[in-house]
Structures are given as C-alpha cells and as structure tokens.
C-alpha cells in the first residue's frame, strides 16, 4: 500500500510541477505566441520544448533569454539540468492552437478591442481553418463593474466526459484592463476528429477495395451490408 501511495504522490507531484512550469513559461514568453510545452526526462537532463509562433522572442539575441529561462527553471523549480528548446508553430497551425488563440484574444482585449468583436473574430477564424467546433468564453469585468460571462459557440462541441477530454483542445489566458482582469478560455474540437457515435457502412465490394488499399484499421469501425 505504501508503494502505491508513493507512486500516486509522484504522479501528482509531476503534474503539479508541469502546471507550474507551464504558468512560468506562459508568463515569461507572453509576446512569443506561447502554444504549449512538452517535458521529457532523460538521464542527461530535463528537456523542455516550448511551442511558439515567434520562437525568436523565446531565444533572444544570441540565446540570452533562453539561457536565463534555463537558469530560472533550475533554481526555482529544481529541475535536473533543464534544456530548453523552441519549436515554431506555423501561422496556419496557430489558428487551431487553443492556447495561441486564447493569448491572441487576451492581447486584443488589452489593446482595446470590444469583447464581442474579439470573441466572434477568433471563433470564425478557427472554424474557417477546418475545426469541427469551438467555444470561446470570456469572463470578468467586460463592460462595467459587475462580472459577467459571455460565450461564443460554433460548430459541434463536447462539454464533458471522455470525448471532451480526448478531442477538445483547451487554452487559457488573462487580459488585464483598467476595469479589472478578464479570463479567456478557448476550446477547439480538432478537425478530422472521429467521434464514437460516427460509423461508416460499406458494402462487401467497398470493403474489399478498402482492404486492398490498406485503409481499414481498428480505429475505423465498419458494418457490412448484404447486397
């Protein structure tokens, strides 16, 4: 039992550490179009890969910024020999990245955009790039002293359950304005997602053609229809 508890504690600690590192890097690479990170632990150190629209703002001149961030990751989070890397998110792909779009909306609100314009524009751009659905939520002091929440929903979305966890990408950012802070959440149903209730029905002839082409797999459920 003690071994099981220690394993669970280690998993929880790792997830907390990942969340704190993500918050730290989001805060310190805000202008770069932060789009997520990957953490990989190896015998030689901890590889932290940052995905950003503008990698140059993470690296800095002659690597000054990235070296400073590596030092702070080691001192503040006690990571074993952190090695920070940056991968560029292409402009087209960035529109389907929930975290990038949340940061874009927050930045637009800070620049004075009306919340309806920012939310609608982001949702329309995301859908135009092929997403199956999107939920943009802005909450806080939008127009006055009282907090309120506004949602912009387009396409097919899932709100809860295993399907939402698997197929909905989620990003969060904060806009700081004179009236107060506004939280921005973007959830995107990825394009080309196949939901559990969606099945394809093929005739015997069509099945033979697909099998010959190697297109049929375990994740593509089919049902035979007698001709």
N, C-alpha and C positions, 0 to 999 in steps of 0.2 A: 504493500500500500504506500509505503514511504517513497519507493522508487517511482510509482505512478504520480504522486503529488509533485515530486521534484521535476518530473518531465513536463507536467502541466504548467508548473510555475515557470519553467524555462521557456515554454512556448509563449506564455503570456508576456514574460519579460521581453522576449524578442519582438513581439507585436507592438508593445508599448514603445520600445526603442525605435522601431521602424517609424511609428507615427511621429515621435518627437523629432527624429532626423528629417522626416518629410516637412514638418512645420518649419524647422530651422532653415532648410534649403529654399522652401517657398518664400519665406520672409526675406532671405538674402539674395535671391535671384529673381525678384518680382518682375523686373523690367525685361527679363530674357524670354518670357512666354513659357514659364515652367509647365511641363506637361506630364510629370510623374517621375518616378525613380525605381531602380532595381537595386537590391542589395544582395551581394553574393559573397559568402565567407569561404576563404580558401586558406590553406596552410601558410601562404605567403602574405596574407593580409585580408582586409575587407574591401571588396570592390563595390563602389557606389556609383551607379550610372545615372546621370541626370538627363532626362529628355527635355529639350528646349527648342523653341522656334528660332531663337537668336543665341547660338552657342558662344559666340564671341563675347557676350556680356557675362557669361559664366567663367570663361577662361581669363579674360582680362589681358591687358598689354603684357606681353612676354610671360604669360601664365601667372601674373601677380595675384589675381583674385582667386583662382582655383587653388593655388598653394596656401593662401590664407584660409580658405574654407577647409582644406585638408587638415591644417593645424588646429582649427577650432573643433572639427569633428573628433579629433584625437583627444583634445584637452577637455571638452565639455561633455562628450558622450562616451569617452573611454573606449573608442573603437580600436581594434587591433590593426595597426599600420594601415589607416584608411587610404585608399587610392581612388580619387575622384575622377570620373570620366564623363564626357558630354557627348550625347548623340543628338544630331539635328532632326527636328520634326519638320518635314516639308510643309510648305504653306497650305497645300491642298489637304494634307492629312490633318493639319492642325484644327481645321473646322470640325472634324469628327472626334476631336480630343476634348472630353468633358472638362478637364482641368484648365486647358488653354482657353476654352470659351468662357468659363466662369471668371477667369482672370481678365479676359477682354471686356466682359460686361461690367465688372467692378471698376476697371480703369475708365470705361466710358462714363459711368455714373460719376466718378470723381472729376471728370473733365466737364461735367455739367449736362450730360445727356438726360433727357426725360426717361424715367424708368420704363415706360411703355414702349418707347422707341427702341431702347437698348434690348429689352426682352424679346420683342417681336422680331427685330432685325436678326438677332442671334438664332432664334428658333427657325426662321425662314432660311437663313444661310445653311444651317445644319441639315434641314430637310432637303435643300437643293443639292447637297452633296451625296444624297442617297441613303441617309439614315432612315430607319423604319419608323422612328418616333422620337420625340424629345419632350422633356419637361424642364422649363426654366422657372425657378422660384426666386423671387426677390422679397426679402422680409426686413422690416425695420422702419425707420422714420422716412418714408418715401416722399410725403408731401407736407407733413405737418409734425406736430409734437407727439402725436399718438402713433404707436407702432401698428403696422398693418402688413398683410402678406398678399402678394399677387403672383398668380401662376399663369404661364403661357404654355399650353399643351397642344402639340400637333402630332398627327400620325398615331401609330399603335404603340402603346406603352404598358409596362407592368409596374405595379406599385409595391408588391411584396412577394414573399415566397422564394423558392429556389430559382424559379425562372428569372425573377428580377435580379437576383444576386449574380446569376451567370451571364445574362445578356444585356444588362443595363450598366453602362459606364457612368461613374459619378464623379463630379468635381465640385470643389467649394472654394469660394474666395470672399474677401471682405472689402467693401468700399467705405472709406472714411470721408464723410461730408460734414459741413458745418452743423446741420441739424442732428447728426449722430451717425452711427455706423449702419450699414446695410449688408446683410448676408446674402450671398448669391450662390444658388445651387443649380447645377446643370446635370441632368440625367439623360443619357442618349441610348436608345435602342440601336445597337450596331446594325449596319447594313448587312445583308446576306445572312442574317440570323434565321435559323430554322427552329421554330417553336415546337414543343412536344405534341401539340394537337394537330400540327400540319403534316399530312401524309400525302404520298403520291401513289396513284393507282395506275398500273401498267398492264397491258395485255401480254400474253405469252410471247408474242413476236417482239414487242418492245423490250421485254426483259432480256431476251436472248441478245438483242442488239446492244443493250447497256452492259451486259456481262462480257460480251466480246470486246467492248471498248474499255472495260475495266472501270466503269463509272459507278457500279453498285458497291456500297460499303455497309458496314454495320450501323453507321450513323445516318443511313438513308433508308428508313423503313419503307417497304413496298407491300402491296397486296395484289395477288394475282387475280385476274378476272377471266373467267371461262368465256371463250368466244362461242 
